[in-house]
Every structure is written in C-alpha cells, then in structure tokens.
Amino acid sequence: MTQSIIVIPARLASTRLPNKPLADIQGKPMIVRVMEQAQKANLGPVIVACCGPEIAAVIRQAGGIAIETDPDLPSGSDRIVAALRDYDPQEIYETVINLQGDLPTIDPQLIRASLAPLADPNIDIATLCCEIQDAAEVQNPNVVKIATSPWVNQGGVAISRGVYFSRLAIPANAQTYYHHIGIYTYRRTALERFVSLPPSYLETTEKLEQLRALEAGMHIGVVLVDGMPQSVDTPEDLERVCRLKSI
C-alpha cells in the first residue's frame, strides 16, 4: 500500500501579512492550526518545512515535526523536497501532499479527497477545485481559475484532468467557472522531477507554478469539491477567521 506524508511549507516573508505563519488565531499560531487539521486527515506523518527557527520552535512546542530548510530556496515545492530528503532519505513515503500553511480551517476530508486522482497510474499530480459562486471572482486575477476536461464520476467523486490554469476567466464563454484550490498531491517521483525542471515560460508569465508541470507534459488530476476553504492572505482575512465560532 502506498504510504503518504503531508508536508506544509512555511516561511515568514509575507508582504501582505508579515510573519503570517505565527499569526494568532484564537490562542494558537496559524501554522499550528494547519498542522492540527492535517493530522486529523490521518494519512501519515505531518511535517512542517520551515525557513528558520521561529516557526520550528512553535511547531515543536505543539508536539509537531519541523524540518528547517535553507531560507533562500526559491519556492515552497523546493522547501518540501529539501525537508523530505532530510526526514525520509530512504524514500519510504511515495505520495506527498503539499498543504499550504495559510489554510487554518481546512477540512481534513478535502485533504483526503486530493488522493483520488492518483488511482489512475497516468496521473502525476492531483489537486482540487470548486465552482465559483460569486461572479466577481471570475474577473479577479487573485482567484486562480482552472480549465478541465469533462468530469467523470468515479465512486461518487467528480474527477477530471487539468488542462490549464490562469488568473483570467477560462475557458472563455463558460457557463461554470472553477476556482483552483492550492493543495497538491504528488507521486514522489513526479515531485522530484518537477523541482528539477527550470521555471517555464507560462509559469513565469502567469506566475503560477503548476503550469511548469503542464508544459513538461505532466498530468494533473482534479477533484471537484463543494466549497473553497478560507485562506489567510491579508489582515482582513485573519480577522475574518478569528471571528469564526467553529475553530
């Protein structure tokens, strides 16, 4: 049976919300909230790949596993690979879930759902999306849209293949648009290949890392889920999450 590991990349350098991983949410740092939600998915070890001692200290104080990585690594994906090589040099874990550190209320079921496309051996990477309900989001460049192949029902789960990702409204003239959710589940071999590739033209143009994989001919499976988890990117987002009663 394939063994999974969840890795949460975290760094302090955020321009819109300084020291974001350490932001307090009802008495706990945000990165600890994310780690706890990931642990509830019960898929395997959860490690935090961090850029320095500040984040590592709060994770270890909360009983978690923190791996410090080079702060100069260019991306979260590179940070994940560095942490994996440190934590699991024997490559026991074949499936790697990249969970963003700004999703403090992520439903553990969404994390589990990201595994479904990997039942197809032709899929290298899996991710999630949901329907856009607010028309204003379709034109918002901060909302990443995804164009997919037709949806197929597999055991009650709607799965398709990601054809393109963009900050623009794609595909043109669609009746339904889909909001990409930034959780990536990789076959480990695919992750190693991905970080070995140079940044691609479309990736640097759209500023979307996943386009590097598509340009290299890698296949991305997509699961349709019911709703968008609340991400924390700004002080306003943080205030909104702190007001939630269900945390």
Residue pairs with C-beta under 8 A, 6 or more apart in sequence:
2 94
2 95
2 118
3 44
3 92
3 93
3 94
3 95
4 43
4 44
4 93
4 94
4 95
4 96
4 97
4 115
5 43
5 44
5 45
5 46
5 47
5 84
5 87
5 88
5 93
5 95
5 96
5 97
6 38
6 41
6 43
6 44
6 45
6 46
6 47
6 97
6 99
6 111
7 46
7 47
7 48
7 49
7 80
7 83
7 84
7 96
7 97
7 98
7 99
8 31
8 34
8 35
8 38
8 46
8 47
8 48
8 49
8 99
8 100
8 101
9 48
9 49
9 50
9 76
9 77
9 79
9 80
9 83
9 98
9 100
9 101
10 21
10 31
10 48
10 49
10 50
10 51
10 55
10 101
11 21
11 50
11 51
11 52
11 55
11 71
11 76
11 79
12 18
12 19
12 20
12 21
12 22
12 51
12 52
12 54
12 55
13 51
14 20
14 233
16 233
16 234
16 235
17 23
17 232
17 233
17 234
17 235
17 237
17 238
19 54
20 30
20 101
20 102
20 232
20 233
21 29
21 30
21 31
21 50
21 55
21 101
22 29
22 30
22 31
22 54
22 55
22 58
23 29
23 30
23 232
23 238
24 30
24 242
25 33
25 104
25 238
25 241
25 242
25 247
26 242
26 247
28 36
28 62
29 58
30 101
30 102
30 104
30 232
30 238
31 48
31 50
31 55
31 58
31 59
31 101
32 58
32 59
32 62
32 64
33 104
33 105
33 247
34 99
34 100
34 101
34 102
34 103
34 104
34 106
35 46
35 48
35 59
35 62
35 64
36 62
37 103
37 104
37 105
37 106
37 107
37 108
37 111
38 46
38 97
38 99
38 106
38 108
38 111
39 46
40 108
41 108
41 109
41 111
41 112
42 108
43 97
43 111
43 112
43 115
44 93
45 65
45 87
45 93
46 64
46 65
47 64
47 65
47 66
47 67
47 83
47 87
48 55
48 56
48 59
48 64
48 65
48 66
48 67
48 101
49 67
49 69
49 76
49 79
49 80
49 82
49 83
50 56
50 59
50 66
50 67
50 68
50 69
50 79
51 68
51 69
51 70
51 71
51 73
51 79
52 68
52 71
53 68
55 66
56 66
56 67
56 68
57 66
59 65
59 66
60 66
65 87
67 82
67 83
67 86
67 87
69 79
69 82
69 83
69 86
70 82
73 79
73 82
75 195
75 209
76 98
76 100
77 98
77 191
77 194
77 195
77 209
78 195
80 96
80 98
80 191
81 191
81 192
81 195
84 93
84 96
84 188
84 191
91 188
93 188
94 187
94 188
95 115
95 118
95 185
95 186
95 187
95 188
96 185
96 186
96 187
96 188
96 191
97 111
97 114
97 115
97 183
97 184
97 185
97 186
98 183
98 184
98 185
98 186
98 191
99 106
99 111
99 183
100 182
100 183
100 231
102 231
102 232
102 233
103 183
103 229
103 230
103 231
103 232
104 230
104 232
104 241
104 247
105 229
105 230
105 241
105 244
105 246
105 247
106 183
106 229
107 229
110 128
110 181
110 183
110 225
110 229
111 183
113 128
113 157
113 223
113 225
114 126
114 127
114 128
114 183
114 184
114 185
114 223
115 126
115 185
116 126
116 154
116 155
116 157
116 159
116 221
116 223
117 123
117 126
117 159
117 185
117 221
117 222
117 223
118 126
118 185
118 187
118 221
119 154
120 221
122 219
123 161
123 219
123 220
123 221
124 186
124 187
124 190
124 193
124 213
124 218
124 219
124 220
125 184
125 185
125 186
125 187
125 190
125 194
125 210
125 213
125 218
125 219
125 220
125 221
126 184
126 185
126 186
126 220
126 221
126 222
126 223
127 162
127 180
127 181
127 182
127 183
127 184
127 185
127 210
127 220
127 221
127 222
127 223
128 180
128 181
128 183
128 222
128 223
128 224
128 225
129 146
129 148
129 178
129 179
129 180
129 181
129 222
129 223
129 224
129 225
130 178
130 179
130 181
130 224
130 225
130 226
130 227
130 228
131 176
131 177
131 178
131 179
131 224
132 138
132 143
132 145
132 176
132 177
132 178
132 179
137 143
137 177
137 179
138 145
138 169
138 177
139 169
141 167
141 168
142 167
143 167
143 179
144 165
144 166
144 167
144 179
144 180
144 182
144 208
145 165
145 166
145 167
145 168
145 169
145 170
145 177
145 178
145 179
145 180
146 162
146 164
146 165
146 170
146 178
146 179
146 180
146 222
147 162
147 163
147 164
147 165
147 166
147 170
147 171
147 178
148 160
148 161
148 162
148 163
148 178
148 222
149 160
149 161
149 163
150 160
151 158
151 159
151 160
151 224
152 158
152 159
152 160
153 159
157 223
157 224
158 223
158 224
159 221
159 222
159 223
159 224
160 221
160 222
160 224
161 219
161 220
161 221
161 222
162 210
162 214
162 220
162 221
162 222
163 214
164 170
164 211
164 214
165 180
165 206
165 208
165 210
165 211
165 214
166 206
166 208
167 206
167 207
167 208
169 177
170 177
178 224
179 228
181 225
181 228
181 229
182 231
184 210
186 194
190 213
190 218
193 216
193 218
194 212
194 213
194 216
194 218
197 212
197 216
199 212
200 211
200 212
200 215
200 216
201 215
202 208
202 211
202 212
202 214
202 215
203 209
203 210
203 211
203 212
203 215
210 220
213 220
214 220
230 237
230 240
230 241
230 244
231 237
232 238
232 241
241 247
